[in-house]
């Protein structure tokens, strides 16, 4: 199974978003290749915002987009998605509803991280999969983390331990953005503390939703797309030793 990356939204054209998408699809393809449930899978995208991953996650089932903020949900609804408001540590669903839960660059925003993991476990069916991405290494903390209201960054051992403590079986876990790590780490140390970044959290107009990512000029964006494709192929085969992100695939035990 080789799930294609669909380029239909503006976010998909950004190399960082596209790189994360490729990594997520590689992990989910491996997890679901032999999984053929009766009927269509149910997929929950926690912190899905404007739904920029819903069209990719739809490869695996019917997607429900859930976010705490109403602003991006309005965009998701305009895109025709089933989008609900709710908190990651108090999910408005019953037990054992979903086959896949996506927690993509979300849990780092929430103080009660164990509450989020435990709620993910509760709403997953036995044998269901959790896909998680988080930013890596607290020493990479920057102004970008602050304006996006992050609580923390993670290491692979830390995320593995917390998922295991919450009741999950971790199937795969690796750093991501491996090839970009030297450049990004250098930029974090050399750039001014207050760069000219925009964020939904700093926008006074409540009707405006902005993608939380700096634009990448061409041809750099295209080059980074190519790098992301190579890295996704590597992730399918090996765990990478460092990177600016962590990606994990975990399973709810069947017994």
C-alpha positions in Angstrom: 0.0 0.0 0.0 1.4 3.4 -0.9 -1.1 6.1 0.0 -0.5 9.2 -2.2 -0.1 12.7 -0.7 -2.9 14.8 -2.0 -2.1 18.4 -2.9 -5.4 20.2 -2.8 -5.0 22.7 0.0 -2.6 25.6 0.4 -1.2 24.0 3.5 -0.1 20.9 1.4 2.1 23.1 -0.7 4.2 24.1 2.3 7.2 21.7 2.6 6.9 21.3 6.4 3.2 20.3 6.3 3.8 18.0 3.3 6.8 16.4 5.0 4.7 15.6 8.1 1.9 14.3 6.0 4.2 11.9 4.1 5.6 10.6 7.4 2.1 10.1 8.9 0.9 8.3 5.8 3.9 5.9 5.8 3.2 5.0 9.4 -0.5 4.6 9.0 0.0 2.6 5.8 2.2 0.1 7.6 -0.3 -0.2 10.5 -3.5 -0.6 8.4 -2.2 -2.6 5.4 -3.4 -5.9 6.8 -6.3 -4.4 8.7 -9.6 -4.8 7.0 -12.5 -4.0 9.4 -16.1 -4.6 8.6 -17.4 -1.4 7.1 -15.6 2.0 7.0 -13.1 2.9 9.7 -13.8 5.8 12.1 -11.0 8.3 12.3 -10.7 11.2 14.9 -8.4 14.1 14.2 -7.8 15.8 17.6 -6.6 19.4 17.2 -7.5 19.1 13.5 -8.1 22.8 13.2 -9.2 23.9 9.7 -9.1 20.3 8.6 -5.8 20.4 6.7 -5.2 16.7 7.3 -8.7 15.4 6.9 -8.5 14.7 3.2 -5.3 12.6 3.8 -6.8 10.8 6.8 -9.9 10.1 4.8 -7.8 7.3 3.1 -8.3 5.4 6.3 -12.0 6.1 7.1 -14.6 8.6 8.0 -12.9 11.6 9.6 -14.2 13.7 12.5 -12.3 16.9 13.1 -12.2 18.1 16.7 -10.6 21.3 17.9 -10.8 23.5 21.1 -10.8 26.8 19.1 -13.9 27.7 17.1 -12.0 29.8 14.6 -10.3 27.0 12.5 -13.5 24.9 12.9 -15.4 27.4 10.9 -12.9 26.9 8.0 -13.2 23.1 8.4 -17.0 23.3 8.2 -16.7 25.5 5.0 -14.6 22.8 3.6 -17.5 20.4 4.1 -16.0 18.5 7.1 -17.6 17.1 10.2 -16.0 19.5 12.7 -16.8 19.6 16.4 -15.5 21.8 19.2 -14.0 20.0 22.2 -11.0 19.5 24.4 -8.4 16.7 23.9 -8.5 15.7 27.6 -12.3 15.6 27.7 -13.4 14.0 24.4 -17.1 14.2 23.7 -17.4 10.6 22.5 -18.2 7.2 24.0 -15.8 4.4 24.7 -14.2 2.3 21.8 -15.7 4.4 19.0 -12.6 5.0 16.7 -10.2 2.8 14.7 -7.6 5.6 14.3 -7.0 8.7 16.4 -4.6 11.4 15.1 -2.8 13.7 17.5 -0.7 15.8 15.1 1.2 18.6 16.7 -1.5 18.9 19.3 -0.6 17.5 22.7 2.2 19.9 23.2 -0.4 22.7 23.4 -2.3 21.0 26.3 -1.1 21.1 29.9 -2.8 17.8 30.8 -0.9 15.6 28.4 -1.7 12.4 30.3 -5.4 13.3 30.2 -5.1 13.5 26.4 -3.4 10.2 26.0 -5.8 8.5 28.4 -8.8 9.9 26.5 -7.3 8.7 23.2 -7.0 5.2 24.7 -10.6 5.3 25.9 -12.2 6.3 22.6 -10.1 3.8 20.5 -11.4 0.4 19.8 -9.1 -2.5 21.0 -6.4 -2.8 18.4 -7.0 0.8 17.3 -4.1 3.0 16.3 -2.9 6.3 17.7 -0.6 8.4 15.4 1.2 11.2 17.2 3.6 14.0 16.1 5.2 16.5 18.5 8.1 19.0 18.3 11.4 17.6 19.6 14.0 18.7 22.2 13.3 21.4 24.7 16.7 23.0 23.9 15.1 23.9 20.5 12.5 26.0 22.3 12.0 29.3 20.4 9.6 32.3 20.1 7.6 30.1 17.6 6.8 27.8 20.5 5.7 30.7 22.6 3.4 32.4 20.1 1.8 29.0 19.4 1.3 28.4 23.1 3.3 25.2 23.4 3.7 23.6 26.9 6.7 21.5 26.0 8.8 19.7 23.4 9.6 15.9 23.5 12.3 13.4 23.1 11.7 9.9 21.7 12.3 8.2 25.1 10.0 10.6 26.8 7.1 10.2 24.4 7.5 6.4 24.4 7.5 6.3 28.2 4.4 8.6 28.5 2.4 6.6 25.9 3.3 3.4 27.6 2.4 4.8 31.0 -1.0 5.8 29.5 -1.7 2.2 28.5 -0.5 2.1 24.8 1.8 -0.3 23.1 4.2 1.7 21.0 4.8 0.0 17.6 7.0 2.6 15.9 8.6 5.8 17.1 11.3 8.0 15.5 12.6 11.5 15.1 11.4 13.3 11.9 12.8 16.2 9.9 16.2 14.5 10.2 17.8 16.2 7.2 16.6 19.6 8.2 17.8 19.3 11.7 21.2 21.0 11.4 19.8 24.0 9.5 16.8 24.5 11.8 18.9 24.1 14.9 21.3 26.7 13.6 18.5 29.1 12.8 17.0 28.7 16.2 20.2 29.8 17.8 21.1 32.6 15.4 17.7 34.3 14.6 16.4 37.3 16.6 14.2 36.4 19.6 11.2 38.3 18.1 10.9 37.4 14.5 8.1 38.7 12.4 5.8 35.7 12.8 2.0 35.6 12.8 -0.2 33.3 14.7 -3.9 32.8 15.3 -3.2 33.4 19.0 -1.9 36.9 18.2 -4.6 37.9 15.8 -7.2 40.2 17.3 -9.8 39.6 14.5 -11.7 36.5 15.8 -13.0 35.8 12.2 -9.4 35.3 10.9 -7.7 31.9 10.9 -4.1 31.8 9.8 -1.9 28.7 9.2 0.7 28.6 11.9 3.8 28.4 9.7 6.2 30.8 8.0 6.1 30.7 4.2 9.1 29.2 2.4 10.2 30.9 -0.8 10.9 29.1 -4.0 13.0 27.3 -5.0 13.7 26.3 -1.4 10.2 25.0 -0.8 10.5 22.6 -3.8 13.9 21.4 -2.7 12.5 20.7 0.8 9.6 18.8 -0.7 12.2 16.5 -2.4 14.1 16.1 0.9 10.8 15.2 2.6 10.1 12.4 0.0 13.5 10.8 0.7 13.0 11.0 4.4 9.6 9.4 4.3 11.1 6.4 2.5 13.7 6.2 5.2 11.1 6.3 7.9 9.3 3.4 6.4 12.5 1.3 7.0 14.4 2.7 9.9 14.1 5.0 13.0 16.0 8.2 12.6 18.4 9.2 15.4 17.5 12.9 15.7 15.2 15.6 14.1 13.1 18.5 14.9 10.0 16.4 15.4 9.0 13.0 16.9 6.5 10.7 15.2 5.0 7.7 17.0 2.5 5.0 16.1 0.9 3.2 19.1 -1.8 0.6 19.5 -4.5 0.1 22.1 -4.1 -3.5 23.4 -6.7 -5.9 22.4 -7.0 -7.4 25.9 
